[in-house]
Amino acid sequence: RENSSENILSSPNRLLLHEGKLMLAESTRLLDVYLFLFDDFLLITKIKRNKKKYGGSDTSLIPVCPSLTPELQSFIREGGFCTVLDQPIPLDRLILKNVEPI
């Protein structure tokens, strides 16, 4: 929802526990996603790669938040970004199961 998306990460007490890249099986295709596991919800974002190159500028000079993982910092410097894929999943409604690798 547009109106609630700006406050999604605004809690000063929220802790980022883990983040990382995964492949999400979505019906007939695989989707690159980046997950953010907070102490109260799981946020799934879609990885987007910018097809445009920045005209000769040195993208290594783009400022990136130092608390992000080096992998995500590098991805952002290359022009990539993440968009929220769906509503955050509250951890009290999340069920995790081990599955056998395909």
CYANA upper distance limits for C-alpha pairs under 8 A (distance plus 0.5 A):
  1 ARG  CA      5 SER  CA      6.62
  2 GLU  CA      6 GLU  CA      8.07
  4 SER  CA      8 ILE  CA      7.05
  6 GLU  CA     10 SER  CA      8.49
  7 ASN  CA     11 SER  CA      8.47
  9 LEU  CA     14 ARG  CA      8.23
 14 ARG  CA     38 PHE  CA      7.25
 14 ARG  CA     39 ASP  CA      6.90
 14 ARG  CA     40 ASP  CA      7.81
 15 LEU  CA     38 PHE  CA      5.97
 15 LEU  CA     39 ASP  CA      6.00
 16 LEU  CA     36 PHE  CA      7.57
 16 LEU  CA     37 LEU  CA      6.57
 16 LEU  CA     38 PHE  CA      4.87
 16 LEU  CA     39 ASP  CA      7.01
 17 LEU  CA     36 PHE  CA      8.34
 17 LEU  CA     37 LEU  CA      6.08
 17 LEU  CA     38 PHE  CA      5.78
 17 LEU  CA     39 ASP  CA      6.84
 18 HIS  CA     36 PHE  CA      6.65
 18 HIS  CA     37 LEU  CA      5.64
 18 HIS  CA     38 PHE  CA      7.57
 19 GLU  CA     34 TYR  CA      7.71
 19 GLU  CA     35 LEU  CA      5.90
 19 GLU  CA     36 PHE  CA      4.99
 19 GLU  CA     37 LEU  CA      6.47
 19 GLU  CA     69 THR  CA      8.43
 20 GLY  CA     34 TYR  CA      6.04
 20 GLY  CA     35 LEU  CA      5.95
 20 GLY  CA     36 PHE  CA      7.41
 21 LYS  CA     32 ASP  CA      7.73
 21 LYS  CA     33 VAL  CA      6.32
 21 LYS  CA     34 TYR  CA      4.86
 21 LYS  CA     35 LEU  CA      6.79
 22 LEU  CA     32 ASP  CA      6.64
 22 LEU  CA     33 VAL  CA      5.88
 22 LEU  CA     34 TYR  CA      6.60
 22 LEU  CA     35 LEU  CA      7.86
 23 MET  CA     30 LEU  CA      6.68
 23 MET  CA     31 LEU  CA      6.02
 23 MET  CA     32 ASP  CA      5.37
 23 MET  CA     33 VAL  CA      6.47
 24 LEU  CA     30 LEU  CA      6.12
 24 LEU  CA     31 LEU  CA      5.52
 24 LEU  CA     32 ASP  CA      6.89
 24 LEU  CA     33 VAL  CA      7.02
 25 ALA  CA     29 ARG  CA      6.64
 25 ALA  CA     30 LEU  CA      5.25
 25 ALA  CA     31 LEU  CA      6.91
 26 GLU  CA     30 LEU  CA      6.42
 26 GLU  CA     31 LEU  CA      7.30
 31 LEU  CA     46 LYS  CA      8.08
 32 ASP  CA     46 LYS  CA      6.88
 32 ASP  CA     47 ILE  CA      6.20
 33 VAL  CA     44 ILE  CA      7.15
 33 VAL  CA     45 THR  CA      6.04
 33 VAL  CA     46 LYS  CA      5.11
 33 VAL  CA     47 ILE  CA      5.84
 34 TYR  CA     44 ILE  CA      6.63
 34 TYR  CA     45 THR  CA      5.73
 34 TYR  CA     46 LYS  CA      6.79
 34 TYR  CA     47 ILE  CA      6.88
 34 TYR  CA     82 CYS  CA      7.89
 35 LEU  CA     42 LEU  CA      7.58
 35 LEU  CA     43 LEU  CA      6.27
 35 LEU  CA     44 ILE  CA      5.26
 35 LEU  CA     45 THR  CA      6.67
 36 PHE  CA     42 LEU  CA      6.41
 36 PHE  CA     43 LEU  CA      5.60
 36 PHE  CA     44 ILE  CA      7.07
 37 LEU  CA     41 PHE  CA      6.85
 37 LEU  CA     42 LEU  CA      5.15
 37 LEU  CA     43 LEU  CA      6.91
 38 PHE  CA     42 LEU  CA      6.53
 38 PHE  CA     43 LEU  CA      8.32
 39 ASP  CA     91 LEU  CA      8.25
 40 ASP  CA     90 PRO  CA      6.46
 40 ASP  CA     91 LEU  CA      6.03
 40 ASP  CA     92 ASP  CA      8.34
 41 PHE  CA     88 PRO  CA      6.61
 41 PHE  CA     89 ILE  CA      5.76
 41 PHE  CA     90 PRO  CA      4.67
 41 PHE  CA     91 LEU  CA      5.35
 42 LEU  CA     88 PRO  CA      6.15
 42 LEU  CA     89 ILE  CA      5.57
 42 LEU  CA     90 PRO  CA      6.95
 42 LEU  CA     91 LEU  CA      7.21
 43 LEU  CA     84 VAL  CA      7.85
 43 LEU  CA     86 ASP  CA      8.34
 43 LEU  CA     87 GLN  CA      7.95
 43 LEU  CA     88 PRO  CA      5.27
 43 LEU  CA     89 ILE  CA      7.02
 44 ILE  CA     84 VAL  CA      6.69
 44 ILE  CA     85 LEU  CA      6.26
 44 ILE  CA     86 ASP  CA      7.22
 44 ILE  CA     88 PRO  CA      7.54
 45 THR  CA     82 CYS  CA      6.10
 45 THR  CA     83 THR  CA      5.66
 45 THR  CA     84 VAL  CA      4.75
 45 THR  CA     85 LEU  CA      5.32
 45 THR  CA     86 ASP  CA      8.09
 46 LYS  CA     82 CYS  CA      5.87
 46 LYS  CA     83 THR  CA      5.77
 46 LYS  CA     84 VAL  CA      6.75
 46 LYS  CA     85 LEU  CA      6.07
 47 ILE  CA     80 GLY  CA      7.74
 47 ILE  CA     81 PHE  CA      6.63
 47 ILE  CA     82 CYS  CA      5.25
 47 ILE  CA     83 THR  CA      7.34
 48 LYS  CA     80 GLY  CA      6.13
 48 LYS  CA     81 PHE  CA      5.88
 48 LYS  CA     82 CYS  CA      6.39
 48 LYS  CA     83 THR  CA      7.99
 49 ARG  CA     79 GLY  CA      7.01
 49 ARG  CA     80 GLY  CA      4.88
 49 ARG  CA     81 PHE  CA      7.06
 50 ASN  CA     78 GLU  CA      8.46
 50 ASN  CA     79 GLY  CA      5.74
 50 ASN  CA     80 GLY  CA      5.87
 50 ASN  CA     81 PHE  CA      8.14
 53 LYS  CA     79 GLY  CA      8.15
 54 TYR  CA     59 THR  CA      8.02
 58 ASP  CA     62 ILE  CA      8.36
 59 THR  CA     77 ARG  CA      5.99
 59 THR  CA     78 GLU  CA      7.03
 59 THR  CA     79 GLY  CA      8.32
 60 SER  CA     77 ARG  CA      6.40
 60 SER  CA     78 GLU  CA      8.50
 61 LEU  CA     77 ARG  CA      8.40
 62 ILE  CA     77 ARG  CA      6.54
 64 VAL  CA     68 LEU  CA      8.41
 64 VAL  CA     73 GLN  CA      6.61
 64 VAL  CA     76 ILE  CA      7.99
 64 VAL  CA     77 ARG  CA      8.10
 65 CYS  CA     73 GLN  CA      8.03
 66 PRO  CA     73 GLN  CA      8.41
 68 LEU  CA     72 LEU  CA      6.75
 68 LEU  CA     73 GLN  CA      6.67
 69 THR  CA     73 GLN  CA      6.71
 70 PRO  CA     74 SER  CA      6.55
 71 GLU  CA     75 PHE  CA      6.74
 72 LEU  CA     76 ILE  CA      6.69
 73 GLN  CA     77 ARG  CA      6.74
 74 SER  CA     78 GLU  CA      6.82
 75 PHE  CA     79 GLY  CA      7.28
 75 PHE  CA     80 GLY  CA      5.90
 75 PHE  CA     81 PHE  CA      7.95
 76 ILE  CA     80 GLY  CA      5.19
 76 ILE  CA     81 PHE  CA      6.33
 89 ILE  CA     93 ARG  CA      7.50
 89 ILE  CA     94 LEU  CA      7.22
 90 PRO  CA     94 LEU  CA      7.00
